Amino acid sequence: MGKLQDRKTELVERIQKVRSKKILDAVEQALSGEVEPELTDEEYAEMLEIRRRYDKGEAKGSTWPEVKKRLLRDLRS
């Protein structure tokens, strides 16, 4: 079997062992594409404001290597 098929088989086996309705509901939502973000209205508004500032060039983004370097540095201090 290929890697993708192996992963599918493993997931099916894991799902069959699940006893929590909450977990099964989450899996079903993820598979159906119906996952709703769990943001409050304030968090969503803040996210939109950050994006607006970024799109206008008022905020600088970071590449993943820059973020990773910063996080590792912060963990060490």
C-alpha positions as CSV (number, residue, x, y, z in Angstrom):
1,M,0.0,0.0,0.0
2,G,1.0,3.6,-0.5
3,K,1.6,6.1,2.2
4,L,-1.8,7.8,1.6
5,Q,-3.6,4.5,1.8
6,D,-1.7,3.6,5.0
7,R,-2.7,6.9,6.6
8,K,-6.3,6.4,5.7
9,T,-6.3,2.9,7.1
10,E,-4.7,4.1,10.3
11,L,-7.3,6.9,10.7
12,V,-10.2,4.4,10.1
13,E,-8.8,2.2,12.8
14,R,-8.4,5.1,15.2
15,I,-11.9,6.4,14.5
16,Q,-13.3,2.9,15.2
17,K,-11.8,3.1,18.7
18,V,-13.2,6.5,19.5
19,R,-15.9,6.5,22.2
20,S,-16.4,10.2,22.6
21,K,-19.4,11.7,20.7
22,K,-17.6,15.1,20.8
23,I,-14.6,13.7,19.0
24,L,-16.7,11.9,16.4
25,D,-18.7,15.1,15.8
26,A,-15.4,17.0,15.3
27,V,-14.1,14.4,12.8
28,E,-17.4,14.5,10.9
29,Q,-17.3,18.3,10.7
30,A,-13.7,18.3,9.5
31,L,-14.5,15.8,6.8
32,S,-17.5,17.7,5.7
33,G,-15.7,21.0,5.6
34,E,-18.2,22.5,8.1
35,V,-15.6,23.5,10.7
36,E,-16.5,26.9,12.1
37,P,-13.7,29.0,13.5
38,E,-14.0,29.5,17.2
39,L,-13.4,33.3,17.2
40,T,-15.4,35.8,19.2
41,D,-16.7,38.8,17.3
42,E,-13.9,40.9,18.9
43,E,-11.2,38.4,17.9
44,Y,-12.5,38.3,14.3
45,A,-12.6,42.2,14.1
46,E,-9.0,42.3,15.4
47,M,-7.9,39.8,12.8
48,L,-9.6,41.9,10.1
49,E,-7.9,45.0,11.4
50,I,-4.5,43.3,11.4
51,R,-5.0,42.2,7.8
52,R,-6.2,45.7,6.7
53,R,-3.0,47.2,8.2
54,Y,-0.9,44.5,6.5
55,D,-2.6,45.0,3.1
56,K,-2.0,48.8,3.4
57,G,1.7,48.3,4.2
58,E,1.3,49.6,7.7
59,A,2.3,46.3,9.4
60,K,5.2,44.0,8.6
61,G,4.8,40.3,8.3
62,S,7.4,37.7,9.1
63,T,8.6,34.7,7.2
64,W,8.4,31.2,8.8
65,P,12.2,31.1,9.3
66,E,12.1,34.5,11.1
67,V,9.2,33.4,13.3
68,K,10.9,30.1,14.1
69,K,14.2,31.8,15.0
70,R,12.4,34.2,17.3
71,L,10.4,31.5,19.0
72,L,13.5,29.3,19.6
73,R,15.4,32.3,20.9
74,D,12.6,33.2,23.3
75,L,12.4,29.6,24.5
76,R,16.1,29.6,25.4
77,S,15.9,32.8,27.4
